[in-house]
Amino acid sequence: MSEIHTGGCQCGAVRFRLEGAPKDASICHCRMCQKAFGSFFAPLVSVGEATLTWTRGRPRYFPSSNHVLRGFCDNCGTPLCYEAPDGVGLAIGAFDEPQRLPPTVQFGVEAKIDFVDHLHELPERVTEDDLEAAPFLTDIVTFQHPDHDTVDWTPKEALAAEPWRPKEEGV
């Protein structure tokens, strides 16, 4: 039986299936990946010889350079893929079971942010430990797509809810 991995964006508009063993799970610290993921680094896994199928929707692409396309969900903004002449990489965090794809190498370390090597030293708290500072967490309802394939996905609550919006600057 072939190795199978599934995943998709936060809202469920784009889903994918990877059949076969991916290669080179990594994190990239280059500045372009930092910007593309809005994070300290980008966790990616190469498709390699595995078969990638977009099972619901398709990513929209931004050409971040003359050689690289960055795929993302144009509905919710989730970073999904990196496409370059040497192949396709998928965002590890977009997989339904990201723990099955641990990074084995780091790239772009010339742009690594110094404190990244010390993140494991920070104090840890579970979400529920922050209820006093963030009381809205007591009745939070997620509109996020579940971590598995679905035949259809439109959370009824998301359609009916009045979304929270940040205050306009200067208001």
C-alpha positions as CSV (number, residue, x, y, z in Angstrom):
1,M,0.0,0.0,0.0
2,S,1.2,3.5,-0.9
3,E,1.9,6.1,1.7
4,I,-0.9,8.7,1.7
5,H,-0.9,12.2,3.1
6,T,-3.8,14.7,2.9
7,G,-4.1,18.3,3.8
8,G,-5.5,21.7,2.8
9,C,-6.1,25.3,3.7
10,Q,-7.7,26.7,6.9
11,C,-11.1,27.3,5.3
12,G,-11.3,24.0,3.3
13,A,-11.6,25.7,-0.2
14,V,-8.3,24.0,-1.3
15,R,-7.5,20.4,-0.4
16,F,-4.7,18.1,-1.6
17,R,-3.6,14.4,-1.5
18,L,0.0,13.2,-1.7
19,E,0.4,9.6,-2.7
20,G,3.8,8.0,-2.2
21,A,6.7,9.0,0.0
22,P,7.6,12.7,0.0
23,K,11.3,13.6,0.3
24,D,13.3,16.2,2.1
25,A,11.1,17.6,4.9
26,S,12.8,20.9,5.8
27,I,12.6,24.3,7.2
28,C,13.8,27.3,5.2
29,H,15.0,30.4,6.9
30,C,15.5,32.6,3.8
31,R,13.9,36.0,3.9
32,M,11.6,35.1,1.0
33,C,10.2,32.1,2.9
34,Q,9.8,34.2,6.1
35,K,7.7,36.7,4.2
36,A,5.7,34.1,2.3
37,F,4.7,32.3,5.6
38,G,4.6,35.4,7.8
39,S,6.8,33.5,10.2
40,F,10.3,32.9,11.4
41,F,10.8,30.1,8.8
42,A,8.9,28.0,6.3
43,P,8.4,24.3,7.0
44,L,8.2,22.5,3.6
45,V,8.3,19.0,2.3
46,S,9.3,18.1,-1.3
47,V,6.8,16.2,-3.3
48,G,9.6,14.3,-5.0
49,E,8.4,11.2,-6.8
50,A,5.1,11.2,-4.9
51,T,1.9,12.1,-6.8
52,L,0.2,15.4,-5.8
53,T,-3.5,15.8,-6.6
54,W,-5.4,18.9,-5.8
55,T,-8.7,17.3,-4.6
56,R,-10.7,20.5,-4.0
57,G,-10.0,23.9,-5.5
58,R,-6.5,25.0,-6.5
59,P,-4.1,27.4,-5.1
60,R,-3.6,30.9,-6.4
61,Y,0.0,31.8,-7.1
62,F,2.3,34.8,-6.4
63,P,5.6,34.8,-8.3
64,S,8.0,35.7,-5.4
65,S,11.0,35.6,-7.8
66,N,11.8,34.9,-11.4
67,H,12.1,31.2,-10.5
68,V,9.6,30.6,-7.7
69,L,5.8,30.6,-7.5
70,R,4.1,30.6,-4.0
71,G,0.7,28.9,-3.9
72,F,-1.9,30.0,-1.3
73,C,-5.6,29.8,-0.8
74,D,-7.2,33.0,-2.2
75,N,-10.1,32.6,0.2
76,C,-8.3,32.4,3.6
77,G,-4.7,33.1,2.7
78,T,-3.1,29.8,4.0
79,P,0.3,29.3,2.4
80,L,0.2,25.9,0.6
81,C,3.1,25.4,-1.8
82,Y,6.4,26.5,-3.3
83,E,7.0,25.7,-6.9
84,A,10.4,26.0,-8.6
85,P,12.4,24.4,-11.4
86,D,13.6,21.7,-8.9
87,G,10.1,20.7,-7.9
88,V,7.2,21.4,-5.7
89,G,7.2,21.8,-1.9
90,L,4.1,21.7,0.3
91,A,3.6,23.5,3.6
92,I,4.0,21.0,6.3
93,G,1.6,22.8,8.5
94,A,-1.1,22.5,5.9
95,F,-1.1,18.7,6.2
96,D,-3.8,17.0,8.3
97,E,-1.1,15.2,10.2
98,P,2.0,17.4,10.1
99,Q,3.7,15.4,12.9
100,R,4.2,12.6,10.2
101,L,6.6,14.9,8.3
102,P,9.4,16.0,10.7
103,P,12.0,18.3,9.2
104,T,15.4,16.7,8.7
105,V,17.4,19.7,7.3
106,Q,17.5,23.5,7.4
107,F,18.0,25.7,4.4
108,G,18.7,29.5,4.0
109,V,20.4,29.6,7.4
110,E,22.2,32.8,6.4
111,A,18.9,34.6,7.1
112,K,18.0,32.6,10.3
113,I,16.7,34.9,13.0
114,D,19.0,34.4,16.0
115,F,16.3,33.7,18.6
116,V,14.8,30.8,16.6
117,D,17.5,28.5,18.2
118,H,16.2,29.4,21.6
119,L,12.4,29.0,21.2
120,H,12.4,25.7,23.0
121,E,13.7,27.6,26.1
122,L,10.6,29.8,26.4
123,P,8.0,29.1,29.1
124,E,5.0,27.1,27.8
125,R,1.3,27.5,28.5
126,V,-1.7,25.6,27.2
127,T,-4.4,27.8,25.6
128,E,-6.8,27.4,28.5
129,D,-4.2,28.9,30.9
130,D,-4.7,32.3,29.2
131,L,-8.5,32.7,29.9
132,E,-8.1,35.7,32.2
133,A,-6.2,37.6,29.5
134,A,-8.4,36.3,26.7
135,P,-11.8,35.5,28.0
136,F,-13.3,35.1,24.5
137,L,-11.5,31.7,24.4
138,T,-14.2,30.2,26.7
139,D,-16.8,30.2,24.0
140,I,-14.7,30.1,20.8
141,V,-16.3,28.3,17.8
142,T,-13.9,27.3,15.1
143,F,-14.8,27.8,11.4
144,Q,-11.6,26.0,10.4
145,H,-11.8,23.0,8.2
146,P,-11.3,19.7,10.1
147,D,-8.0,17.8,9.7
148,H,-9.5,15.2,7.3
149,D,-11.2,15.1,3.9
150,T,-14.9,16.0,3.7
151,V,-17.3,15.6,0.9
152,D,-18.5,19.2,1.3
153,W,-17.4,22.0,3.6
154,T,-19.3,25.2,4.4
155,P,-19.5,25.8,8.2
156,K,-23.0,27.1,8.8
157,E,-21.8,29.1,11.7
158,A,-19.2,31.0,9.6
159,L,-21.9,32.0,7.1
160,A,-24.2,33.3,9.9
161,A,-21.6,34.9,12.1
162,E,-20.7,38.6,12.1
163,P,-16.9,38.4,11.7
164,W,-14.8,40.3,14.2
165,R,-13.0,43.2,12.6
166,P,-10.1,45.2,13.9
167,K,-10.7,48.8,14.6
168,E,-9.6,51.2,11.9
169,E,-6.4,53.0,12.7
170,G,-7.0,56.3,14.5
171,V,-10.6,55.4,15.5
